[in-house]
């Protein structure tokens, strides 16, 4: 692949009530040629904070699901290279340098995956199902887009060679119990809508065993117990999201 069109980067961020994150996130994006925030009509100070940064282009769009919101954000970008960041993600200096050097020299790859270092408040979460996490965050928009079938934990469809960055992206996944619980409940409800749309309805036995299996797998097999109390909390809440998924699915089927 030739990268002769341009090697500037558009950083894209989708938001909803992220006033506690945006100041520190946006202040660290000085390298970006363009920063686009697509907000789902936040009721806090997210808009005010974003508009205080001269380089930020702020848009509002009704949230339907994650892939639709991300694809909309891509359509607004002027540059070929897209760097997607969540509000709770941060670039290290080493990762930022690796991104810029790679884009400048790259003539082969159309998308890059990032490994993430998960943070429980300000402590590293080393296990609990997080240790093998990789996610696409940087890609050429001419060769990639988000599949619309998955409404949460969306999948980037790529048409070309991909690679993985060496340095890790910091993910402040767990600021506190209440906010993380709200997030995983939202994920569970979106997952229920996805299953309804695909006409999937597992047996009652599976609906009750799946959350239990998820907890035991992450807590024991994937060594969540080595993360101590924070591993117990994360594994429980992630399993609870699956419980919410099936609870919501039962409600949706009755409508």
C-alpha positions in Angstrom: 0.0 0.0 0.0 1.3 3.4 -0.9 0.8 6.1 1.8 1.5 9.0 -0.6 -1.9 10.6 -0.2 -1.1 12.0 3.3 0.4 10.8 6.5 -1.5 13.2 8.8 -3.6 11.7 11.5 -7.2 12.4 12.5 -7.9 11.4 16.1 -11.5 10.5 16.6 -13.3 10.2 20.0 -17.0 9.3 20.7 -18.3 10.6 24.0 -21.2 10.7 26.4 -20.8 12.6 29.7 -17.1 12.4 29.8 -16.3 15.6 31.5 -13.9 13.9 33.9 -11.8 12.5 31.1 -11.7 15.0 28.3 -9.3 17.7 29.6 -6.4 15.3 30.2 -7.1 13.3 27.0 -7.3 16.3 24.7 -4.3 18.0 26.2 -2.2 15.1 25.2 -3.1 15.1 21.5 -0.8 17.9 20.3 0.6 15.6 17.6 -2.7 15.2 15.8 -3.5 17.1 12.6 -7.2 16.9 13.4 -9.3 16.0 16.4 -12.9 15.1 16.0 -15.3 14.5 18.9 -18.7 13.0 18.2 -20.9 13.4 21.2 -24.2 11.7 22.0 -25.7 14.9 23.5 -23.9 14.9 26.8 -25.7 16.6 29.8 -22.4 17.5 31.6 -19.5 19.8 30.7 -18.1 17.6 27.9 -19.1 20.0 25.1 -17.6 23.0 27.0 -14.3 21.3 27.6 -14.0 20.1 24.0 -14.7 23.5 22.6 -12.0 25.0 24.8 -9.4 23.3 22.6 -8.8 25.2 19.4 -8.0 22.1 17.3 -11.1 20.1 18.3 -14.0 19.8 15.9 -17.1 19.1 18.0 -20.2 17.3 16.6 -23.3 15.9 18.1 -25.0 12.8 16.7 -27.8 10.7 18.2 -26.3 7.4 19.5 -27.8 4.3 17.9 -24.9 1.9 18.5 -21.1 1.9 18.6 -20.3 0.9 15.0 -22.7 3.4 13.5 -21.3 6.2 15.7 -17.7 5.3 14.8 -18.5 5.1 11.1 -20.1 8.5 11.3 -17.0 9.9 13.0 -14.8 8.4 10.2 -17.0 10.1 7.6 -16.1 13.5 9.1 -12.3 13.0 9.0 -10.3 14.8 6.4 -7.2 12.6 6.7 -6.6 9.0 5.6 -5.1 7.8 8.8 -7.6 7.4 11.7 -6.6 7.0 15.3 -9.6 6.1 17.5 -9.4 6.7 21.2 -11.9 6.1 23.9 -12.2 8.9 26.5 -10.6 6.6 29.2 -7.6 5.7 27.0 -4.2 7.4 27.1 -1.1 7.3 24.9 2.3 6.9 26.5 5.2 8.9 25.2 6.7 5.7 23.8 3.5 4.7 22.0 3.0 8.2 20.6 6.5 8.1 19.1 6.0 4.7 17.7 2.7 5.8 16.0 4.4 8.8 14.4 7.4 6.8 13.2 5.3 4.0 11.9 3.0 6.2 9.9 5.9 8.1 8.4 7.7 4.9 7.2 4.8 2.5 6.6 4.1 1.3 3.0 2.7 -2.1 3.9 0.1 -2.2 6.6 -3.4 -0.7 6.5 -4.3 -1.1 10.2 -2.6 -1.6 13.6 -3.7 -3.3 16.7 -2.8 -1.9 20.2 -2.2 -4.0 23.2 -3.7 -2.3 26.3 -2.6 -2.0 29.9 -5.8 -2.1 32.0 -5.9 0.2 35.0 -8.0 -0.4 38.0 -8.2 3.2 39.4 -4.4 3.8 39.3 -3.2 0.3 39.7 -2.4 -2.2 36.9 -4.9 -5.0 36.3 -2.6 -7.8 35.1 -5.0 -10.8 34.7 -8.8 -11.2 35.0 -9.1 -11.8 31.3 -7.3 -8.6 30.3 -3.9 -10.1 29.6 -4.4 -11.0 25.9 -6.4 -7.9 24.9 -5.7 -6.4 21.5 -7.8 -3.9 19.7 -7.6 -2.0 16.4 -7.1 1.7 17.0 -5.1 3.0 14.0 -6.1 2.4 10.4 -6.3 3.8 6.9 -9.9 4.7 6.3 -9.8 3.6 2.7 -9.2 0.0 3.7 -11.2 -0.4 6.9 -14.7 0.2 8.5 -16.7 -1.0 11.4 -19.1 -3.9 10.9 -22.7 -3.0 11.7 -23.7 -6.4 13.0 -22.0 -6.1 16.4 -23.7 -3.3 18.4 -21.0 -3.4 21.2 -17.4 -4.5 21.2 -17.5 -3.6 17.6 -15.3 -5.2 15.0 -13.2 -3.4 12.5 -13.2 -5.0 9.0 -9.9 -4.6 7.3 -8.9 -5.2 3.7 -5.1 -5.6 3.8 -2.2 -6.4 6.0 -2.2 -5.5 9.7 0.4 -5.3 12.4 0.6 -4.9 16.2 2.3 -2.1 18.0 5.0 -2.9 20.6 4.1 -0.2 23.2 0.8 -0.4 25.1 -2.1 1.9 25.3 -3.2 2.8 28.8 -6.9 2.0 29.5 -8.3 3.5 32.7 -11.1 1.0 32.6 -12.2 1.2 36.2 -12.4 4.6 37.8 -14.9 3.5 40.4 -17.5 0.8 41.0 -20.6 2.9 40.1 -19.3 4.1 36.7 -18.0 0.7 35.6 -21.2 -0.9 36.6 -23.2 1.6 34.5 -20.9 0.9 31.6 -21.2 -2.9 31.7 -25.0 -2.7 32.1 -25.1 -0.6 29.0 -22.9 -3.1 27.2 -25.2 -5.9 28.3 -28.3 -4.1 27.1 -26.8 -3.4 23.7 -25.7 -7.1 23.4 -29.3 -8.1 24.1 -30.5 -5.9 21.2 -27.8 -7.5 19.0 -29.0 -11.0 19.8 -32.6 -10.1 19.3 -31.7 -8.6 15.9 -29.9 -11.8 15.0 -32.8 -13.9 16.3 -30.6 -15.6 18.9 -32.2 -16.9 22.1 -30.2 -19.4 24.1 -31.9 -21.9 26.4 -32.8 -20.9 29.9 -30.0 -23.2 31.2 -27.4 -21.4 29.1 -28.7 -18.0 30.2 -27.9 -18.9 33.8 -24.8 -20.9 33.3 -23.1 -18.5 30.9 -22.5 -15.7 33.6 -21.2 -18.3 36.1 -18.9 -19.8 33.5 -17.6 -16.4 32.5 -16.8 -15.5 36.1 -15.0 -18.8 36.9 -13.1 -18.7 33.6 -11.8 -15.2 34.1 -11.2 -15.5 37.9 -9.6 -19.0 37.9 -8.5 -20.0 34.4 -7.3 -16.5 33.5 -5.9 -16.0 36.9 -8.1 -13.2 38.1 -7.5 -14.2 41.7 -3.9 -13.0 41.3 -5.3 -9.5 40.9 -6.7 -9.7 44.5 -9.8 -7.8 45.4 -9.8 -5.8 42.1 -9.8 -9.1 40.1 -12.8 -10.3 42.0 -14.7 -7.1 41.3 -13.8 -7.0 37.6 -14.6 -10.6 37.0 -17.9 -10.3 38.9 -19.0 -7.2 37.0 -18.1 -8.6 33.6 -20.1 -11.7 34.4 -23.0 -9.5 35.6 -23.0 -7.8 32.2 -23.8 -11.2 30.7 -26.6 -11.7 33.2 -28.0 -8.3 32.2 -27.8 -9.3 28.6 -30.2 -12.3 29.0 -32.4 -10.4 31.4 -32.8 -7.6 28.9 -33.3 -10.1 26.0 -36.2 -11.7 27.8 -37.8 -8.3 28.2 -37.3 -7.4 24.5 -38.8 -10.6 23.3 -42.0 -9.9 25.2 -42.5 -6.5 23.6 
